[in-house]
């Protein structure tokens, strides 16, 4: 699919008649079939996608107007609802569940004439950093199939990485778009909280969750964001602010005033080779005429504990609805008391990591511990928000690593949940604050795996976020692709 590797090139080929939507969809279907071992897809909508493509081809041949994403083949994470299609959050508890409605983001994709080719594997209920927590097996990194792709949106990242679709949607609660994008050598955007409606997104932690976009170039990510962002009467947390033109002035040349978090770059957990690479990159940015300055951020070691206290508390509440009565897996054991029925159904339906987080969240909300944990975590969240907003009041953007290391081996950290949680140290920051953030590929480690740089800007300043990301992506990064 290299000849149609961007939306612009695809649309050019469709309009000059050198390809058709049907041919493009069939090429992706063939590639998906050839790479089933990656386990990126939960379900492929082959017949439906071909039917959509045929209908689009007829409109194009008749000279009829088409949407901004006409013929763009997209995959969606298995936590995003699509009417008449299964959505299961990669969990046994929702096995076989068919959504009665579509997420607002999905409806806007379809309105723009995008072709949704399937739903993508993920960590169960978006809880995980490796995509090993799926009830349907781990997703494999296409660059090295012995390594994890990151999580929780691992299937969404690998689908783009391995050219199984042009772009994809994931969800990002604490880095679940940016971290797998980094591990897979592609771009991952988490917009400002409220920039994209959460209606139809299965909730993990409602004050953190945000739908995000994966792609291989900034222009494509900007175009998809343009199509799905905006107010929504079905989501009271969706912003009422007008959606600017994210595709305008991406190549605009300006000098940037940038901060990098000294505490993040000099953290003991950061891979030394990556640290040297970031410092070299900052020097290059200065040589290109930008201002790059180190700033203190002494809250870094508090962000992961605060994040996990707050998100597990919200998860405990959000996942209480999956009880085997309203819907979801129901135990086959008969003649149980009601409380035992709930326990058995949920014990059978939920995986180990989800159970761990539900229990932790229930604990921090319990009498006697609420003030000690939940209230203090909320105070930390406010403190972190104030510090980041103060920095962004004086700088155009903040740069920091996306992850502390490159993609690790499958199974390497599964027995150490604390080490797994600490791997989120750089990504949870943007979710705590609600700012937009993006991971852009930077270079390749000596171990052969890619790593990227994370950019954070002010709330609802995705326009400048994308411009800076575009500058970095086209001038400095070394893109990693799969043949």
C-alpha positions as CSV (number, residue, x, y, z in Angstrom):
1,X,0.0,0.0,0.0
2,X,3.0,2.3,-0.1
3,X,1.8,4.2,-3.2
4,X,-1.3,5.3,-1.2
5,X,0.5,5.8,2.1
6,X,-1.3,9.1,2.9
7,X,-4.8,10.3,2.6
8,X,-3.7,12.9,0.1
9,X,-2.1,10.4,-2.2
10,X,-5.1,8.0,-1.9
11,X,-7.5,10.8,-2.9
12,X,-5.4,11.8,-5.8
13,X,-5.3,8.3,-7.1
14,X,-9.1,7.8,-6.6
15,X,-9.9,11.0,-8.5
16,X,-7.5,10.4,-11.4
17,X,-8.8,6.9,-11.8
18,X,-5.5,5.1,-11.1
19,X,-7.2,3.0,-8.3
20,X,-10.6,2.4,-6.8
21,X,-12.0,2.1,-3.3
22,X,-12.7,-1.5,-4.0
23,X,-9.1,-2.3,-5.0
24,X,-7.8,-0.4,-1.9
25,X,-10.0,-2.3,0.5
26,X,-9.2,-5.6,-1.1
27,X,-5.5,-4.9,-0.8
28,X,-5.9,-4.2,2.9
29,X,-8.0,-7.4,3.3
30,X,-5.3,-9.4,1.7
31,X,-2.7,-8.0,3.9
32,X,-4.8,-8.5,7.0
33,X,-5.1,-12.2,6.0
34,X,-1.4,-12.5,5.6
35,X,-0.6,-11.0,9.0
36,X,-3.2,-12.8,11.2
37,X,-0.4,-14.0,13.5
38,X,0.0,-10.4,14.8
39,X,-3.5,-10.8,16.3
40,X,-4.3,-7.1,15.7
41,X,-8.0,-7.6,14.7
42,X,-10.8,-9.0,16.8
43,X,-13.2,-8.9,13.8
44,X,-12.8,-8.0,10.1
45,X,-15.8,-6.5,8.3
46,X,-14.7,-7.8,4.9
47,X,-18.1,-8.0,3.1
48,X,-19.3,-4.8,4.6
49,X,-16.1,-2.9,3.7
50,X,-16.2,-4.1,0.1
51,X,-19.9,-3.1,-0.2
52,X,-19.1,0.4,1.1
53,X,-16.2,0.6,-1.3
54,X,-18.4,-0.4,-4.3
55,X,-20.9,2.3,-3.4
56,X,-18.2,4.9,-3.1
57,X,-16.7,4.0,-6.4
58,X,-20.2,4.4,-8.1
59,X,-20.5,7.9,-6.5
60,X,-17.0,8.9,-7.6
61,X,-17.6,7.6,-11.2
62,X,-20.8,9.6,-11.3
63,X,-19.0,12.7,-10.2
64,X,-21.0,13.0,-7.0
65,X,-19.6,14.7,-4.0
66,X,-17.9,12.5,-1.3
67,X,-16.7,13.1,2.2
68,X,-13.4,14.3,3.5
69,X,-12.3,10.7,4.4
70,X,-13.7,9.0,1.3
71,X,-12.2,5.6,0.8
72,X,-9.9,6.0,3.8
73,X,-9.7,2.5,5.5
74,X,-9.9,2.8,9.2
75,X,-9.8,0.3,12.2
76,X,-11.5,1.0,15.5
77,X,-10.5,-0.2,19.0
78,X,-12.7,-2.9,20.6
79,X,-14.0,-0.3,23.1
80,X,-15.7,1.9,20.5
81,X,-19.3,1.1,19.7
82,X,-20.5,0.5,16.1
83,X,-24.2,-0.2,15.7
84,X,-24.9,-3.8,14.7
85,X,-21.3,-4.9,15.4
86,X,-19.8,-6.7,18.3
87,X,-17.9,-4.7,20.9
88,X,-16.3,-6.5,23.7
89,X,-13.5,-4.5,25.3
90,X,-11.4,-7.7,24.7
91,X,-13.2,-9.2,27.7
92,X,-15.0,-12.5,28.2
93,X,-17.7,-10.6,30.2
94,X,-18.9,-8.9,27.0
95,X,-18.4,-11.9,24.6
96,X,-20.9,-11.8,21.8
97,X,-22.4,-8.4,22.8
98,X,-23.7,-6.4,19.8
99,X,-23.8,-2.7,20.1
100,X,-27.3,-1.1,19.5
101,X,-25.8,2.3,18.6
102,X,-22.6,3.9,17.2
103,X,-20.2,6.1,19.0
104,X,-20.3,9.7,17.8
105,X,-16.8,9.4,16.5
106,X,-17.8,6.4,14.4
107,X,-20.9,8.2,13.1
108,X,-18.7,11.1,12.0
109,X,-16.2,8.8,10.3
110,X,-19.1,7.2,8.3
111,X,-20.5,10.6,7.5
112,X,-17.1,11.5,6.1
113,X,-17.3,8.4,3.9
114,X,-14.5,6.5,5.7
115,X,-14.5,2.7,5.4
116,X,-14.3,0.9,8.8
117,X,-12.6,-2.4,8.1
118,X,-12.8,-4.0,11.5
119,X,-12.4,-3.7,15.3
120,X,-9.0,-4.1,16.9
121,X,-7.6,-6.1,19.8
122,X,-6.7,-4.3,23.0
123,X,-6.0,-4.8,26.7
124,X,-9.2,-5.8,28.5
125,X,-11.3,-2.8,29.2
126,X,-8.3,-0.7,28.1
127,X,-6.3,-1.7,31.2
128,X,-2.7,-2.4,30.4
129,X,0.5,-1.3,28.7
130,X,1.4,-4.3,26.6
131,X,-1.8,-5.7,25.0
132,X,-1.1,-9.0,26.9
133,X,-4.3,-8.6,29.0
134,X,-6.7,-9.3,26.2
135,X,-9.0,-12.3,26.7
136,X,-8.2,-13.1,23.1
137,X,-4.4,-13.3,23.3
138,X,-1.6,-10.8,22.9
139,X,-1.0,-8.6,19.9
140,X,2.5,-8.8,18.5
141,X,4.8,-6.0,17.5
142,X,5.3,-6.2,13.7
143,X,8.9,-5.0,13.9
144,X,9.8,-7.8,16.3
145,X,7.1,-10.4,17.0
146,X,8.8,-11.4,20.2
147,X,8.1,-7.9,21.6
148,X,4.9,-6.2,22.9
149,X,3.3,-3.5,20.8
150,X,2.3,-1.4,23.9
151,X,-1.1,-0.9,25.2
152,X,-3.8,-0.7,25.8
153,X,-4.5,0.2,22.1
154,X,-1.9,-2.3,20.8
155,X,-4.1,-3.6,18.0
156,X,-4.8,-0.1,16.8
157,X,-1.1,0.7,16.7
158,X,0.0,-2.5,15.0
159,X,-2.8,-2.2,12.4
160,X,-1.3,1.1,11.2
161,X,2.3,0.0,11.8
162,X,1.9,-3.1,9.6
163,X,-0.3,-1.4,6.9
164,X,-3.4,-3.3,7.8
165,X,-5.4,0.0,7.6
166,X,-4.4,3.6,6.8
167,X,-5.3,5.1,10.2
168,X,-7.0,3.8,13.3
169,X,-8.8,5.0,16.4
170,X,-7.8,4.0,19.9
171,X,-8.5,5.3,23.4
172,X,-6.1,7.0,25.8
173,X,-6.7,7.0,29.6
174,X,-3.1,7.2,30.7
175,X,-1.0,6.8,27.5
176,X,-2.9,4.0,25.7
177,X,-2.5,5.8,22.3
178,X,0.9,7.4,22.7
179,X,2.8,4.5,24.3
180,X,1.9,1.9,21.7
181,X,2.6,4.5,19.0
182,X,6.0,4.9,20.4
183,X,6.7,1.2,20.7
184,X,5.5,0.7,17.1
185,X,7.3,3.7,15.5
186,X,4.2,5.6,14.4
187,X,2.3,8.7,15.5
188,X,-0.3,8.7,18.3
189,X,-2.4,11.7,19.2
190,X,-4.4,12.1,22.5
191,X,-6.5,15.3,22.0
192,X,-7.6,17.6,24.8
193,X,-10.1,16.0,27.2
194,X,-13.5,16.8,25.7
195,X,-12.2,17.6,22.2
196,X,-13.7,14.3,20.9
197,X,-17.0,13.0,22.2
198,X,-16.8,10.0,24.5
199,X,-20.3,8.9,23.6
200,X,-20.0,5.3,22.6
201,X,-16.6,4.7,24.2
202,X,-16.8,2.0,26.9
203,X,-15.7,3.8,30.0
204,X,-12.6,2.9,32.0
205,X,-12.0,6.2,33.9
206,X,-14.4,8.8,32.8
207,X,-12.5,11.9,33.8
208,X,-9.4,10.6,31.9
209,X,-10.6,8.7,28.9
210,X,-10.2,10.2,25.4
211,X,-10.5,8.8,21.9
212,X,-7.2,9.2,20.0
213,X,-5.8,8.8,16.5
214,X,-3.0,6.7,15.1
215,X,-1.3,7.4,11.7
216,X,2.0,7.5,9.9
217,X,2.0,11.2,9.1
218,X,0.7,14.3,10.8
219,X,-1.5,15.5,7.9
220,X,-3.5,12.2,8.1
221,X,-3.9,12.5,11.9
222,X,-5.0,16.1,11.5
223,X,-7.6,15.2,8.9
224,X,-9.1,12.5,11.0
225,X,-9.2,14.7,14.1
226,X,-10.9,17.4,12.0
227,X,-13.6,15.0,11.0
228,X,-14.5,13.6,14.4
229,X,-13.8,16.5,16.9
230,X,-16.5,18.8,18.2
231,X,-19.5,19.3,20.4
232,X,-22.0,16.5,21.0
233,X,-25.4,16.7,22.7
234,X,-24.9,13.1,23.8
235,X,-21.8,13.9,25.9
236,X,-22.0,16.8,28.4
237,X,-18.2,16.7,28.8
238,X,-17.5,17.3,25.1
239,X,-16.3,20.9,24.5
240,X,-18.6,23.4,22.9
241,X,-15.6,25.3,21.4
242,X,-15.4,25.5,17.6
243,X,-13.1,23.1,15.8
244,X,-10.3,25.0,14.0
245,X,-8.8,23.9,10.7
246,X,-6.1,21.5,11.9
247,X,-4.8,21.0,8.4
248,X,-4.0,24.6,7.8
249,X,-0.4,25.8,8.1
250,X,1.1,22.5,9.1
251,X,4.2,23.5,7.3
252,X,4.2,27.0,8.8
253,X,7.8,28.0,9.7
254,X,8.1,29.6,13.1
255,X,10.6,29.6,16.0
256,X,9.3,27.8,19.0
257,X,9.9,28.4,22.7
258,X,10.0,25.0,24.2
259,X,10.4,23.6,27.7
260,X,11.6,20.1,28.5
261,X,11.1,18.6,32.0
262,X,14.5,18.2,33.6
263,X,13.2,15.7,36.1
264,X,11.9,13.5,33.2
265,X,15.1,13.5,31.2
266,X,17.3,12.9,34.2
267,X,15.0,10.3,35.8
268,X,16.7,7.1,36.9
269,X,14.2,5.0,35.0
270,X,15.0,6.4,31.6
271,X,17.1,4.3,29.3
272,X,20.6,6.0,29.1
273,X,20.9,5.7,25.3
274,X,17.4,7.3,25.0
275,X,18.4,10.1,27.4
276,X,21.5,10.9,25.2
277,X,19.2,10.9,22.1
278,X,16.8,13.3,23.6
279,X,19.5,15.7,24.7
280,X,21.0,15.6,21.2
281,X,17.6,16.3,19.8
282,X,17.2,19.3,22.0
283,X,20.5,20.7,20.7
284,X,19.4,20.2,17.2
285,X,16.2,22.1,17.9
286,X,18.2,25.0,19.3
287,X,20.5,25.0,16.3
288,X,17.4,25.2,14.0
289,X,16.6,28.5,15.7
290,X,14.2,27.4,18.5
291,X,14.5,28.1,22.2
292,X,14.7,25.0,24.3
293,X,15.0,25.3,28.0
294,X,15.1,22.9,31.0
295,X,12.4,23.5,33.6
296,X,11.9,21.9,37.0
297,X,9.0,19.6,37.6
298,X,9.4,18.1,41.1
299,X,6.0,16.3,41.0
300,X,7.0,13.6,38.5
301,X,7.2,10.7,41.0
302,X,3.7,11.5,42.3
303,X,1.9,11.3,39.0
304,X,1.7,7.5,38.6
305,X,0.4,6.9,42.2
306,X,-2.2,9.7,41.8
307,X,-3.2,8.4,38.4
308,X,-3.7,4.8,39.6
309,X,-5.7,5.8,42.7
310,X,-8.0,8.0,40.7
311,X,-8.5,5.8,37.6
312,X,-9.0,2.6,39.6
313,X,-11.6,4.3,41.7
314,X,-13.5,5.4,38.6
315,X,-13.1,2.0,37.1
316,X,-14.6,0.4,40.2
317,X,-17.7,2.5,39.7
318,X,-17.8,2.2,35.9
319,X,-17.4,-1.5,35.7
320,X,-20.1,-2.2,38.4
321,X,-22.7,-2.4,35.6
322,X,-21.1,-5.6,34.2
323,X,-22.8,-7.9,36.6
324,X,-24.4,-10.7,34.6
325,X,-27.9,-9.4,35.2
326,X,-28.2,-6.2,33.2
327,X,-25.9,-7.6,30.5
328,X,-22.5,-9.4,30.2
329,X,-21.3,-12.9,31.0
330,X,-23.7,-14.8,33.3
331,X,-22.3,-17.8,35.3
332,X,-23.8,-21.2,34.5
333,X,-23.8,-22.1,38.2
334,X,-27.5,-22.3,39.3
335,X,-29.1,-21.9,42.7
336,X,-26.6,-19.2,44.0
337,X,-27.6,-16.5,46.4
338,X,-27.7,-13.1,44.6
339,X,-24.4,-11.8,46.0
340,X,-22.7,-15.1,45.1
341,X,-24.2,-14.9,41.6
342,X,-22.6,-11.5,41.1
343,X,-19.3,-12.7,42.4
344,X,-19.2,-15.8,40.3
345,X,-20.3,-14.1,37.1
346,X,-17.7,-11.3,37.5
347,X,-15.0,-13.6,38.6
348,X,-15.5,-15.7,35.5
349,X,-15.9,-12.8,33.1
350,X,-13.1,-10.4,34.2
351,X,-9.4,-11.1,33.7
352,X,-6.7,-10.8,36.3
353,X,-5.6,-7.2,35.6
354,X,-9.2,-5.9,35.6
355,X,-9.9,-7.6,38.8
356,X,-6.8,-6.1,40.4
357,X,-7.8,-2.6,39.4
358,X,-11.5,-3.0,40.5
359,X,-10.3,-4.2,43.9
360,X,-7.8,-1.4,44.2
361,X,-10.4,1.2,43.3
362,X,-12.9,-0.2,45.7
363,X,-10.3,-0.1,48.4
364,X,-9.4,3.5,47.9
365,X,-13.1,4.5,47.9
366,X,-13.9,2.6,51.1
367,X,-14.7,4.1,54.4
368,X,-11.5,5.0,56.3
369,X,-9.3,5.1,53.2
370,X,-11.2,7.6,51.0
371,X,-9.4,10.7,52.5
372,X,-6.1,9.0,52.8
373,X,-5.9,8.0,49.1
374,X,-8.7,9.4,46.9
375,X,-8.8,12.9,48.3
376,X,-5.0,13.2,48.4
377,X,-4.8,12.0,44.8
378,X,-7.3,14.7,43.8
379,X,-5.1,17.3,45.5
380,X,-2.0,16.0,43.6
381,X,-4.0,16.2,40.4
382,X,-4.7,19.9,41.0
383,X,-1.1,20.6,42.0
384,X,0.2,18.9,38.8
385,X,-2.4,20.7,36.7
386,X,-1.3,24.1,38.1
387,X,2.4,23.4,37.6
388,X,1.9,22.3,34.0
389,X,-0.4,25.3,33.2
390,X,2.2,27.6,34.7
391,X,4.9,26.2,32.4
392,X,2.7,26.3,29.3
393,X,1.8,30.0,30.1
394,X,5.5,30.8,29.4
395,X,6.3,28.2,26.6
396,X,4.7,27.0,23.4
397,X,5.1,23.4,24.3
398,X,6.6,20.9,26.7
399,X,8.8,18.0,25.4
400,X,9.4,14.8,27.3
401,X,10.0,11.1,26.5
402,X,6.9,9.1,25.7
403,X,8.2,6.0,27.5
404,X,11.3,5.2,29.6
405,X,12.4,2.3,27.4
406,X,11.8,0.7,24.0
407,X,9.3,-2.1,23.5
408,X,10.1,-5.0,25.8
409,X,9.7,-8.8,25.3
410,X,6.3,-10.5,25.6
411,X,5.9,-11.7,29.2
412,X,8.8,-9.7,30.5
413,X,6.8,-7.6,33.0
414,X,3.6,-9.5,33.4
415,X,4.5,-10.8,36.8
416,X,5.5,-7.4,38.2
417,X,2.5,-5.0,38.0
418,X,4.3,-2.2,39.8
419,X,7.1,-2.2,37.1
420,X,4.4,-2.2,34.5
421,X,2.6,0.8,36.1
422,X,5.8,2.8,36.4
423,X,6.3,2.4,32.6
424,X,3.4,5.0,32.3
425,X,5.4,7.7,34.2
426,X,5.7,10.0,31.2
427,X,2.3,9.5,29.6
428,X,-0.2,9.8,32.5
429,X,0.8,13.5,33.0
430,X,-1.3,14.7,30.0
431,X,-4.4,12.7,31.2
432,X,-4.1,14.1,34.7
433,X,-4.1,17.6,33.4
434,X,-6.4,17.1,30.4
435,X,-4.0,18.7,27.9
436,X,-3.4,17.4,24.3
437,X,-0.3,15.3,23.7
438,X,1.2,13.5,20.8
439,X,4.0,10.9,20.3
440,X,6.2,11.4,17.3
441,X,8.8,8.9,16.1
442,X,12.3,10.2,16.8
443,X,15.0,7.6,16.0
444,X,15.9,4.0,16.4
445,X,17.6,2.5,19.5
446,X,20.8,0.3,19.1
447,X,18.5,-2.7,19.9
448,X,16.7,-2.0,16.6
449,X,13.5,-0.7,18.1
450,X,12.1,2.8,17.6
451,X,11.4,5.4,20.2
452,X,9.8,8.8,20.0
453,X,9.3,12.2,21.6
454,X,6.2,13.4,23.4
455,X,4.8,16.9,22.9
456,X,2.3,18.6,25.2
457,X,0.6,22.0,24.5
458,X,-2.1,24.1,26.1
459,X,-5.7,22.7,26.3
460,X,-7.4,22.9,22.9
461,X,-4.2,24.0,21.2
462,X,-4.1,21.0,18.9
463,X,-3.4,23.3,16.0
464,X,0.1,24.3,17.4
465,X,0.6,20.7,18.7
466,X,0.2,19.4,15.2
467,X,2.4,22.1,13.6
468,X,5.3,21.4,16.0
469,X,4.8,17.6,15.5
470,X,4.8,18.1,11.8
471,X,8.1,20.1,12.0
472,X,9.7,17.3,14.1
473,X,8.3,14.5,12.0
474,X,9.4,15.7,8.6
475,X,12.8,17.1,9.6
476,X,14.2,15.0,12.4
477,X,12.4,11.7,12.9
478,X,13.4,8.4,11.3
479,X,10.2,6.7,10.4
480,X,10.1,2.9,10.9
481,X,7.8,0.9,8.7
482,X,7.1,-2.8,8.1
483,X,7.5,-4.2,4.7
